[in-house]
Amino acid sequence: MLVYNSFFLISYLISLIGEHSKKKSKTLIFICGFLAIMIPSLLAGFRAYGVGTDTHSYIQNVFDICLHSNTITDAVSLVKQVSNIEVLYTTMNYIISRFFDSVNVVYFISEVLILSFSYLACYKNKEYIGSYSFSYLIFLMLFFNKSLNMCRQSIAISIILYASTFIFEKKCIKYFVFCLLASGFHFPAICMIMLYPLIYFVNNGSISKMKKIFVIILIICGLFFYENLIVLGVNYQLLDSHYLNYLNSGGGIIMIEYIFILITCFLIFTLKVHQKNFIISNYSYLLFMSSIIYLIGLKSDYAYRISYYLMYFIIFCIPAILLKFKSNNRIFIKMFCIVIIFIYTYVYYQVYGLDETVPYRIVEGFTI
């Protein structure tokens, strides 16, 4: 993990320079943000085949098909025959294949998309989280390695992270458009369209608490019976048959430490932030909901992934917690958070080897 953490630290420090520049120069902020995105993207781009589980399963295969296809139509058709890959992801690969013949460019461009949307999401929430650079660091530490594996979903999640800011700006059209864009890379992202009415429902003072509780119970019950809903969707041709893979595919991965963090965030915000920081309070509720969805989906290796769309909101909640402490204590709390996250990522990526990103290997085959 040393090589990853070194790049994360460099990116964080560069972003911090822009964030704390005395003159708040937009040019300097842009340059620092650009470098903070590009540095880890280069790390992703120069990785060897096999660093990230999905480099074996579809990333290389999709690019090879696009590389040898004469038209975008041929590429989409051939990819669909091999695997149910979304059109926008195939299109991205096809465009890259017209200029480059190396899959490493796909690695790089994919990561640029992921980190750009994530960084913009952190920046747009700076008023509520205190430090957008720290929020970005949390994203890198928790989710960068995961993005080297589940590439398509990571692109979609980062778009949803950015799109979520439009919910609170009450720009529903923009939010829906970005949800559609995200679903072009990973179709389950279309479910996130429901966040807009859900947030409105939760914060509607004219609706009684009992009605809200009843609706939430219905949602949870629906999640418990998601297998039946998938079967019905496939039977009535509302869903592609590949979604049957989301059923009975074994146990979930070990994430007890992370679930503990999620629930802790929820409890802290319930006690201290409720109605004081409206936006972060809503993010904390969504974060708590992700832990419920994850626990429900533990019986499936695939179904739990839907919880990631809400789980990533932790990057906004943790920095916001720091705002509750006095400024002279904040640095110690921040260091404590970093240590806890480091321990979690070390266990998750290094000890258990999940997502297969450790050790890092560059394209020539050297191990770092």
C-alpha positions in Angstrom: 0.0 0.0 0.0 3.0 2.3 0.3 3.0 3.3 -3.4 -0.7 4.1 -3.3 -0.6 6.1 0.0 2.4 8.1 -1.3 0.5 9.2 -4.4 -2.6 10.0 -2.2 -0.5 12.1 0.1 1.1 14.1 -2.8 -2.3 14.7 -4.3 -3.8 15.8 -1.0 -1.0 18.2 -0.3 -1.2 19.7 -3.8 -5.0 20.2 -3.4 -4.4 21.7 0.0 -2.1 24.3 -1.5 -5.0 25.5 -3.7 -7.5 25.3 -0.9 -5.5 27.4 1.5 -3.9 29.9 -1.0 -4.2 33.4 0.6 -5.4 35.1 -2.6 -7.9 32.2 -3.5 -6.7 32.5 -7.1 -9.1 30.5 -9.3 -6.2 29.7 -11.6 -4.1 28.3 -8.8 -7.1 26.3 -7.4 -7.7 24.9 -10.9 -4.1 23.9 -11.4 -3.9 22.3 -8.0 -7.1 20.4 -8.6 -5.9 19.3 -12.1 -2.7 17.9 -10.6 -4.5 16.3 -7.7 -6.6 14.4 -10.3 -3.8 13.6 -12.8 -1.2 12.2 -10.4 -3.3 9.2 -9.1 -4.8 8.8 -12.6 -1.3 8.2 -14.0 -0.8 5.6 -11.3 -3.9 3.9 -12.5 -2.9 4.3 -16.2 0.6 2.7 -15.8 -0.6 -0.3 -13.9 0.0 -3.8 -15.3 -2.7 -6.2 -16.5 -4.1 -8.0 -13.4 -3.9 -5.0 -11.0 -7.6 -4.9 -10.4 -9.8 -8.0 -10.7 -11.9 -6.7 -13.6 -8.9 -6.2 -15.8 -9.2 -10.0 -16.3 -13.0 -10.1 -16.7 -14.0 -7.3 -19.1 -11.7 -4.3 -19.4 -9.1 -5.9 -21.6 -11.8 -7.9 -23.6 -14.0 -4.8 -24.3 -11.0 -2.8 -25.5 -9.7 -5.6 -27.8 -13.2 -5.9 -29.4 -13.3 -2.2 -30.0 -9.8 -2.2 -31.3 -10.7 -4.7 -34.0 -14.1 -3.3 -34.9 -14.6 -1.1 -37.9 -17.6 0.9 -36.6 -19.1 1.8 -33.3 -22.2 -0.2 -34.2 -20.0 -3.3 -34.7 -18.2 -2.7 -31.4 -21.5 -2.3 -29.4 -23.0 -5.4 -31.1 -19.9 -7.6 -30.5 -19.5 -6.5 -26.9 -23.2 -7.2 -26.2 -22.7 -10.8 -27.5 -19.8 -11.4 -25.1 -21.0 -9.5 -22.0 -23.8 -7.1 -21.1 -21.6 -4.0 -21.0 -23.3 -0.6 -21.2 -23.2 1.5 -24.4 -21.4 4.5 -23.1 -18.6 2.4 -21.7 -18.2 0.6 -25.0 -18.3 4.0 -26.8 -15.6 5.4 -24.6 -13.4 2.3 -25.4 -14.1 2.6 -29.1 -13.1 6.3 -29.3 -9.9 5.6 -27.4 -9.2 2.6 -29.7 -9.2 5.0 -32.8 -6.2 6.8 -31.4 -4.4 4.3 -29.2 -3.8 0.6 -29.2 -3.0 0.2 -25.5 -5.6 -0.7 -22.9 -3.5 1.4 -20.4 -5.1 4.5 -22.0 -8.5 3.1 -21.0 -7.2 2.6 -17.4 -6.0 6.3 -17.4 -9.1 7.9 -19.0 -11.4 5.9 -16.8 -9.6 7.1 -13.7 -9.6 10.7 -14.9 -13.4 10.5 -15.2 -13.7 8.9 -11.8 -11.5 11.4 -9.9 -12.7 14.4 -11.8 -16.4 13.9 -10.9 -15.4 13.0 -7.3 -13.1 16.0 -6.9 -15.8 18.3 -8.3 -18.3 16.8 -5.9 -16.0 17.5 -2.9 -15.4 21.0 -4.2 -19.1 21.8 -4.6 -19.8 20.6 -1.0 -16.9 22.7 0.5 -19.3 25.0 2.3 -20.7 22.0 4.3 -17.7 19.8 4.7 -15.0 22.3 5.7 -12.1 20.9 3.7 -12.7 19.5 0.2 -9.1 18.4 0.0 -9.6 16.1 3.1 -12.8 14.8 1.5 -10.9 14.0 -1.6 -8.2 12.3 0.4 -10.8 10.1 2.1 -12.1 9.1 -1.4 -8.6 8.2 -2.5 -7.8 6.1 0.6 -11.1 4.2 0.7 -12.1 3.9 -3.0 -9.2 4.5 -5.4 -8.1 0.8 -5.2 -11.6 -0.3 -5.7 -11.9 1.8 -8.8 -9.0 -0.2 -10.3 -11.3 -3.2 -10.1 -14.9 -2.2 -10.6 -14.2 0.4 -13.2 -17.6 0.9 -14.8 -19.4 1.2 -11.5 -16.8 3.6 -10.1 -17.4 5.9 -13.0 -21.1 5.8 -12.4 -20.8 6.3 -8.6 -18.5 9.3 -9.1 -21.1 10.8 -11.5 -23.8 10.2 -8.9 -21.6 11.9 -6.2 -21.4 15.0 -8.3 -25.0 14.8 -9.3 -26.2 14.6 -5.7 -25.3 18.3 -5.3 -28.1 19.2 -7.7 -30.7 17.5 -5.4 -30.1 20.2 -2.8 -30.0 23.0 -5.4 -33.4 21.7 -6.5 -32.2 21.2 -10.1 -34.1 18.1 -10.8 -33.5 18.1 -14.6 -29.7 18.3 -14.2 -29.8 15.5 -11.6 -31.9 13.2 -13.8 -29.6 13.8 -16.8 -26.5 12.9 -14.8 -28.3 9.8 -13.5 -28.9 8.8 -17.1 -25.3 9.5 -17.9 -24.2 7.3 -15.0 -26.5 4.5 -16.1 -24.7 4.5 -19.5 -21.6 3.2 -17.7 -23.4 1.0 -15.1 -27.1 0.5 -15.6 -28.1 0.0 -11.9 -27.2 3.7 -11.4 -30.7 4.4 -12.8 -32.0 3.5 -9.4 -30.5 6.6 -8.0 -33.1 8.7 -9.8 -35.3 7.8 -6.7 -33.0 9.8 -4.4 -34.5 13.0 -5.6 -38.1 12.2 -4.5 -36.8 10.3 -1.4 -34.9 13.4 -0.1 -37.9 15.5 -0.8 -40.1 13.0 1.1 -37.9 12.8 4.1 -37.6 16.6 4.4 -41.3 17.4 3.7 -42.6 18.8 7.0 -46.2 18.4 5.9 -45.9 14.6 5.9 -46.3 13.0 9.3 -43.5 11.0 10.9 -45.6 7.8 10.9 -46.2 8.0 7.2 -42.4 8.5 6.6 -41.6 5.5 8.9 -44.2 3.4 7.0 -42.7 4.2 3.6 -39.2 3.5 4.9 -40.4 0.1 6.2 -41.9 -0.6 2.8 -38.6 0.2 1.1 -36.7 -2.1 3.5 -39.2 -4.9 2.9 -38.7 -4.4 -0.8 -35.0 -4.8 -0.3 -35.5 -8.0 1.6 -37.4 -9.5 -1.3 -35.2 -8.1 -4.1 -34.6 -11.6 -5.4 -38.3 -12.0 -6.2 -38.4 -8.6 -7.8 -35.5 -9.5 -10.0 -37.1 -12.7 -11.1 -40.4 -10.9 -11.9 -38.5 -8.2 -13.8 -36.7 -10.9 -16.0 -39.9 -12.9 -16.5 -41.8 -9.8 -17.8 -38.7 -8.7 -19.8 -38.2 -5.6 -17.8 -34.7 -6.7 -16.9 -32.0 -8.5 -18.9 -31.5 -12.1 -17.9 -28.0 -11.5 -16.7 -29.5 -9.9 -13.6 -30.3 -13.4 -12.4 -26.6 -13.6 -11.6 -27.4 -11.3 -8.7 -29.2 -14.2 -7.0 -27.8 -16.9 -4.7 -24.2 -16.3 -5.6 -22.6 -16.8 -2.2 -21.6 -14.8 0.8 -20.6 -11.2 0.9 -17.2 -9.9 1.6 -15.9 -8.9 5.0 -16.7 -5.2 5.7 -17.6 -5.2 9.4 -15.1 -2.4 10.1 -16.6 -0.2 7.4 -20.2 -0.8 8.5 -19.2 0.2 12.0 -17.9 3.5 10.6 -21.1 4.1 8.6 -23.3 3.5 11.7 -21.1 5.7 13.8 -21.4 8.5 11.3 -25.2 8.2 11.4 -25.3 8.2 15.2 -23.1 11.3 15.4 -25.1 13.2 12.9 -28.4 12.2 14.5 -27.2 13.5 17.8 -25.3 16.6 16.8 -26.0 17.7 13.2 -29.7 17.2 12.7 -31.3 20.3 11.4 -28.0 22.2 11.9 -26.3 21.1 8.7 -29.2 20.2 6.4 -27.3 18.8 3.5 -24.8 16.7 5.5 -27.7 15.4 7.7 -29.3 14.1 4.5 -26.1 12.5 3.4 -25.8 10.8 6.7 -29.2 9.3 6.4 -28.4 8.0 2.9 -25.1 6.6 4.4 -27.0 4.7 7.0 -29.4 3.4 4.4 -26.4 2.0 2.5 -25.4 0.0 5.5 -28.9 -1.5 5.7 -28.9 -2.4 2.0 -25.4 -3.9 2.3 -26.4 -6.1 5.2 -29.5 -7.2 3.3 -27.4 -8.1 0.3 -24.7 -10.0 2.1 -26.1 -13.3 0.8 -25.2 -12.2 -2.7 -21.7 -11.3 -4.1 -23.3 -8.9 -6.5 -26.4 -7.4 -4.9 -24.4 -5.6 -2.2 -22.8 -3.4 -4.9 -26.0 -1.3 -5.1 -25.2 -0.1 -1.6 -22.0 1.5 -2.9 -24.0 4.3 -4.6 -24.9 5.5 -1.1 -21.9 4.3 0.8 -19.6 6.7 -1.0 -21.3 9.7 0.7 -19.0 8.9 3.7 -16.5 11.2 2.0 -18.7 14.1 2.8 -19.8 13.0 6.3 -16.4 12.4 7.9 -15.0 15.9 7.1 -18.2 17.5 8.3 -17.8 15.7 11.7 -14.6 17.7 12.2 -16.5 20.9 12.1 -18.1 19.9 15.4 -14.8 20.1 17.2 -12.8 23.2 18.2 -10.2 24.2 15.7 -7.3 23.4 18.1 -8.5 19.8 18.5 -9.5 19.4 14.8 -6.0 18.3 13.7 -5.8 15.5 16.2 -9.3 14.2 15.2 -8.3 14.4 11.6 -5.2 12.4 12.2 -7.2 9.8 14.2 -9.6 9.5 11.2 -6.7 9.0 8.8 -5.2 6.3 11.0 -8.5 4.4 11.3 -9.1 4.6 7.5 -5.5 3.5 6.9 -6.0 0.4 9.1 -9.2 -0.4 7.4 -7.7 -0.1 3.9 -4.6 -2.1 4.9 -6.7 -4.9 6.1 -9.1 -4.8 3.2 -6.6 -4.4 0.3 -3.4 -5.7 1.7 -4.3 -8.5 4.2 -7.4 -9.9 2.5 -6.2 -8.9 -1.0 -9.7 -7.8 -2.1 -10.0 -6.2 -5.5 -6.5 -7.6 -6.3 -4.7 -4.2 -6.4 -1.8 -5.1 -4.1 1.1 -5.4 -4.9 1.1 -2.6 -7.4 2.8 -3.6 -10.7 3.7 -1.2 -13.6 3.3 -2.2 -17.2 6.9 -3.4 -17.6 6.2 -6.1 -15.0 8.1 -4.6 -12.0 6.6 -5.0 -8.6 6.4 -2.0 -6.3 
